[in-house]
Amino acid sequence: MTKNRRGKAEVRSFQAATGLPYMEARRQVTLPTLAEVMQQHPQLNDFGIGAFDPWRKTAQQRRDEIAVGRVRLASQEDTVMDVVSWLRDNITPIKTLTFSSYGAKHVLERAPGGWYVSNGEFIAAALIVGYPYRHDAPNTLFGMSRRDVRRLEQAAR
C-alpha cells in the first residue's frame, strides 16, 4: 500500500510526460538531499572523498580535516543544488564508469555559463542525481555519457 500517494502521483505524471520507465522517473523526481548523501558517504567533504595528502597526517588530523570539510560542504547546499540542475540538464547517466569527478567538474567550469565548484560539491551533486559511481579517493568515477561531455567540451571552445 502506498503511503505517499502525492509523491507517487508526481512520479506517474512525470513518467507519462517523458515516457521513462517508472523507476527512472522516480529517481529523477525524488532526489535525495545533500544531508542524506553526506550521511551515506561519511568521508565526503568539500575536498572530495577523504583528506588531502593522508599519508603525512595522523588519524586525528585526517578526522579533523574531514570534519571541517564536511561543515564547509554542508554550508554550500545552494551551489550543490545548482550543480544538480546543471547535471540533469546536460549529462545523461550511463552504466559504464567513464569520468572522474575532478575531470567532469572542469567540464562544468569551462561550459558556457559554467562556474567554479569544489570537487566535493561536484561529487555530492552527482550522487544526488544518481549517477553510477565508484570512489577512488579523493575523486569518484561516474557513469556519464561521453557524447554529452564531448558536446559540452566542444561548446566551451
N, C-alpha and C positions, 0 to 999 in steps of 0.2 A: 504494500500500500504506500502511496506517495505521501510524504509528509510536507513537501514543499510544492504544492500544486502550481503556484505562481511561477516558480523557477522552472518547472517542467514545461509550462506553457510558453515561457520565453524561449526555451531551447527548441521546442516544437515549431514555433513560428520562425525562428532563425533557420532551422532545418528546412522548412518549406520554402523560405526565400532563397536559400543558397543551394539547395539540393544535396547538401552534405549528409553523410551517414549520421545517425543520432549521436554516437559517442564523440565524433569530431566536432559536431555542432555544440555539444555540451562543453567540450574542452575550450572552445572559443568564447562561449557565453559566460561560463562560470570560472573565472580565473582566480587562482589563489592570491592572497595578499602578500605583501613583502614580509610581514611578520611571520606568516605561515611558512614561507620559503626559507626564511632565516632560521626558523625552528627546525625545519627538516635538514638543513645544512649548517651544522654548528661551527664549521670552520670558515664560512662565508663572511667576508668583511669587505671594506672598500678597496683593499689591495687585490682581492681575488679570493683564492682558497688558501688558507694558512697564513703564515708570517713571511715577511721578506727576509731572505738570507737566513733560514732557520738553523743552519749548521753552526753558525757563530754565536748563537744565543742559547741561554739556558731555557729550560722548560718554563720557568716562571716568566722570563722575558717574552717568550713566544705567546703565552697565555695573555699577558698584559697587552701586547701589541694587537692581538686578535680582538680582545675586549674593546679596546679603544676604536679599532677599525669597524667593529660591529655597531657601535654607537654612531659613528660618522655615517655609515651606510643607512642605518635606520632613519637618520635625520634627512636623508635625500630621497624620501619616498616620491615626491613630485617628479624629480628627474627620472627615477626608475620607471614610473608610470608613463612618462613621455617616451622613453625608450621602448616600453611595451607597445605603445601605439605605433611607433615607427616600425618596429619589427613585424607586427601583424600586418601592416600595410605594404611592406616591402620585401620580406624574405619568407618564402614558403618552407615549412618544416619537411624534412625527409628523414628516412630511417638511417641512412649511412652517415656516420660522423665524419664531417668534412672540414670544418673550420674551427680554429682555435678562437677562444673568446678575445684574445688580445688582437689577433688579426682582424676579426669581424668588427671590433669596436672602432678600428681605424677606418673601415668601410663607412660606418655611420658618420664619423667625424669628417670624412672627405666628401660625403654625398652632398648634393645641393640642399642647402638648408640644414646641414648637419651641425653638430655641436660637440664639445668635449664631454666625455663621460669617463669615469674611472673603470678599470677592469671589473671591479666588484659590482658596480652599478649595472654594467652590461650583463654580467653573469646572472645577477638577480632577475633582470628583466627577461632574459632568455628562458630562465627556469620558470618564471611566471607564465610566459607564453606557452610553455610545454614542449620545447624542442628536446629531442632525444639528446642525452649527454653522457659524458664520462669525465670525471675530474682528473686532471693531470696538473697538479698543483704547480704554480699558483693559477694556472689557466684551466679552462674547461673546453673540451672538444664538443661541438654541437653539430647536429644534423641539419644543415642549412643548404638550400638549393644553390648549386654552383651557378646555374643560369641567372638567378636573381642577383647574386653577388657580383657576377661579371657585368650585368646590366648597370648596376649601381656604380661600379668602378669606372665603366665607360662614360657614364653621365658626369662623373666627377672630373674627367679630363677636359 
